[in-house]
Amino acid sequence: MRTLGLIGGISWESTAVYYRRLNQIARERLGGHHSADLVMVSVDFAPIAAMQAAGEWDKAAGVMISAAERLAMAGAEAMLICANTMHRMAEDVQASVAIPVIHIADVSAAAMAAAGVSRPLLLATRYTMEQPFYRDRLRQGGVSATIPPAVARERVHAIIYDELVQGLIEPASRAAVVAIVNAAVVEDGIDGVILGCTELGLLVEPADLPVLTFDTTELHAQAAMDFALGGSAG
């Protein structure tokens, strides 16, 4: 089994899901007492959240590059950035290390293309929804994602930062996300939903939503274990 490196802590609530799912998938696929071979650098999220809010993306990239270099030195053979938003600097991270960075948008686009979904709704942090880095990467994979209106974007962003990254799961917020998706089905004709923040899967499940739902955390973990068990990195 190959060793996977995780850049975590962004936030640790979803990093814990990564750790659990990677180990569960290893056991599901190999049986017995198998678990995943992992190394992790878990960063302090508060300074990174402040950098994001201030638009100091170069500083945030420096933190990510440092974490990536530490993982490579620890023996990682491929790397996961355990957050969608921080894939904004995925190319900078990849340029800093010789091991592959398994890109969350690439594996998500592949899953949607395989399911015949081409116009999904992207739910994520405001940065991921509004900046081009993520939707451009999806488009390279044949997926043209749409985003909610501004008021809904602010609501989803607040749910992520004020609740989910702090371990708060609120039924009212679940209902708000479901309402946003239902509106997009009627008004925009979406054919899928991307849970494009690694915490959103803590709040809503596919059964909550009226269209095919793609949990990027789950897709990322599955693709990582594909690599760990002998597959390619993308």
N, C-alpha and C positions, 0 to 999 in steps of 0.2 A: 504493500500500500504506500502510495506517495504521501508526503507530508504537506499539509495545507497550512498557509499562514493567514491569520485573520487580523485585520486592523479593526478593532472594536471600540466600544465605549461611545458610539455616536448614534444612538445612546446605548447604555449598557442594557436597557430593557430589551431591545431587539437583539443585541449581541448574545444575550442569554438564550434567545430563541435559536439563533444560529448554532450555538454550541450544542443545544439539545437535539436539534434536527439533524445535524451532521452525524452525531453519534447514533441517533435512532436509525438513520438511513444506512449507516455502516452495518448495524446489527440486522436490519431488515434484509440487506443484500447478501451478507456473508454468514449470518446466523451465529448461534452460540454466544461466546463472550466477546465478540468483535466490537471494537469501537474505533472512532476516527483518530488518525495520527495528526495532531494539531499543535501549532504554536501560535501564540496570540500576543499582540501588543494592544492594550486597552488604554486609550488616551482619556484625559480629563475633558469632558464635553463642554463645560462652562466657558473656557476661553475660546473654544472653537465656535460655539454659538454666538459669542460676542463678535468674533471675526466675521462670521456670516452676516450678522446684522449690520456691521459697519462696512460691508463690502470689501473686507481685507482678505481677498481670496488668495493672494500671493503668500501671505503669512500662513493661512490655513494649509496651503499646498506644502509649505516647508515642514509643518507638523506631520503631514501625511508621508512625505518623502522620508523623513527621519524614521518614522514607524516602519515603512517598507524596507528600508536598509537594515533595520534591526531584525526584521523577520527573515530577510535573505541570509543574514549572518547566522541566524539560529537554525538554518537548514530547511526553510520552507522551499517547496518545489513549484508552488503556484500560490497566488495571493488573492484574497477577497477583501475588498473594501466593504465593510458591513454597514453601508448606508448609501442610499440612492443619491442624495444631494452631493456627497463628497466625491462622487464620480465626475463632478465638474473638473477635477484635476487628475482624472484617471490617466490621461496621456502623459502628464508630468511624472506621475508615480511610475508608470511603465518605463519611461525613459531613464529612470534612476536605478533600475534593477534589471538583472538579466533573466529573471524568472517571469512567466506570464502572469498578468493580472486578468482574472476572469471577470469580464465586464457584465454587470447586472442588466444593463439595457440590451446587450446583445442576446443573452440567454432568454430574456423576456420577449424580445421581438421574435426570436425563433419559435418560441412556444405559441405565440399568437398567430404567426404565419402558418404553423402546422395545424392550428385549429380553424383556419380560415377567417380569422378576425383581422380586419384591416383598418377599422376606424374606432378605436377604443377611447374611452374617457380616461385621462390621466389624473389621478388624485395623488397629491404629494405635498411637500413643502412649497411655499410660494416660490422659492428659488428654482426648484426643479420644474414646476409648472410654467413659470414665466420666462426663465432664461432658455436659450436655444440648445444648450449642450445635450440635454437628454432627449428631447423630441427629434433633434437632428440625428442622433445615434439610432433611435427607433426607426426613423425614416430610411436610414441605410439598410435596415433589415426588412423593409417593405411595409412598415406600419406607420400610418399617418394619424397620430394621436391628437385629440382635441382636449381642451381644458375647460373647466367651468367658468361662469361669469365671475367678475371681480369680487363681489360680495361673498360668493361661495368659496372662492379661493382663500379669502381671508379667514373664513370660518374653518376650513380644513387646516390651514396653517396654524391657527390658534389651538385647535384640538391637538395637533401633534406636539407643539412646544409647551403649551400650558397644562396639558393633561397626560398624553401618552408617554412622553419621555420621562415623566415624573411618576409613572406607574398608576395613573388614574384612568379608570375605564368607566365612562359615564353613559348610561342608557340614552340620555338625551342627545349626546353626540353621535351615538350609533344611528339614532333616528334621523339626525341631520344629514349624515352621510348618505343614508338610504334615500332620503328626499332629493338630495343633489343628483344622485344617479338616476332616479326615476324621472326627474325633470329633463336630464340629458337624453334619455331614451326618447321622450316625446318631442323635445325641441331640436335635438341634433341628430337623431337617428343613429346613436352609437350602437356598436355590436359587441362591446366588451368593456370591461373596467380593469384598469391597471392600479393595483394597490402599490403605488410608486414611492411609498415611504416604508421603510422596514418596520415601523411601528404599527402601521394601519391594520395589519393582520391580527393584531391584538384586540382590535375594536370590532371589526366586521369579518364575517365568514362568507364564502360563496353562497351559502343558502340564504343569506340576508338580502341578496341583490338579484335583480331580474334578468341579468345578462351574464355571459361567461366572465368569470373573475380570475385575474392573474395576480397571485400573491408573489411579488418579486423576491421576497425573502426565501420562500419555499423553492422557487425556480432556481435561485442562485445556489442554494444549498444542494439541490439535486445535481446541478451542473458541476459543482465542485467535487461531489463524490464520484461523478462520472470520470472526472480527471484523476482523482485519487486512485481509482480502481483500474486505471490504464487507458482511459480515453484521452482525447485531445482537449486543449484549453479553449477551443472556440472554433 
